[in-house]
Amino acid sequence: KMLRPIEDKIIVKPIEETEKTTASGLVLTNMQNEKPTEAIVIAVGPGMKLADGSVIEINLKVGDKVIFSKYGGTEIEHEYEKLVILSYRDIFAVIE
């Protein structure tokens, strides 16, 4: 089964971080309590239609690596995968 987001919704698969390195080179492990903020885009909605008929386009594509709001979105499980459904405004940047 495929998930198809509506309006300005984006479905992402969070990238789980198991360790993080600080600027000084210290490796911090056991980051399970830290909610991931990077993800891969799995599906993109068609955009939000405004009252005047114009559509807010979503400038993302499947496969983009993004940074999203730490507390944004709705976590779901689909076909044994943990995914997050976000509004377009909850995506802050694309990592290139």
N, C-alpha and C positions, 0 to 999 in steps of 0.2 A: 504494500500500500504506500502510496506517495502522499506527502503532505503538501498542500498548495495554500500558501498564505494569501490572505485577502488584504485589500487596501494597502496601507503603508507598513505592513508587517514583514519581518524578515525572520527566517528560521536559521539558527546557527548551532554549530557543534562546538562547545567550549573546549579549549586546549587545556588539559590538566597539567599544571606545573608541579613537579615533584621536588625540585630544588631551585633555588634562586641564588645568584651571585651578586653581592653588593659591589658598589663602585670600587671599593678598596680590595676586592678579590675574595672576601669571606663567602663561603658557601653555606647558605641557610637551607636546611632540609626540614621535612615534616611540615609542609605547607597545607595540610588537609583542611585547616580551618579558614584558609584564605580562599574566597570565592574567585574563580578564574575570570579575568577580564579580557582575554584574547580568545577569538573563536574563528572558525571557518564558516563562511556563508554556505548554507545548504539549499535554500530556496528564497526567492524574492517575490513579494507581491507586486501587483501592477501599478500601484501608486494611489494616493489619496485624491479623490475627486472633490473639488471645492464647490461651494454653492453657485459660483458663476460658471461652472462647467469645466473650468481648467483643471488640470491634473498635476499634482506635485510628483515629479519623476523621482525615482529612487536610483541614485548613481552607484549602485552596487551590482555585482554579478556573482553567480555561483562560483565558489572557489576562492573568493577574496578573503584575506586574513584581516580581521577587524579588531578594534578595541571598543568595548561597549561598557555601559554604565554598570558598575559593580552591583547595584541593587535594582537594576532594570529588568524587565521581562518576566516571563512565566516559564518556569522549568517544567518540562514534560519528559516522559519516557516513551519512545516510539521504536518498535522493533528492537528492543533491548539496548537502545542508545539513549543517552541523556542529551537532550536538546533544549534550547531556549528560544522562545518566541518573543521577539522584540519589536517595539515600534521604531520607525526610522530615526526618530529623534534621540533614541537611546544609544545609537552608534556614534562614536566620537571621531574615529579615524580609520583609514585603511592603511595597513602596513604593507609597504612595497619593497 
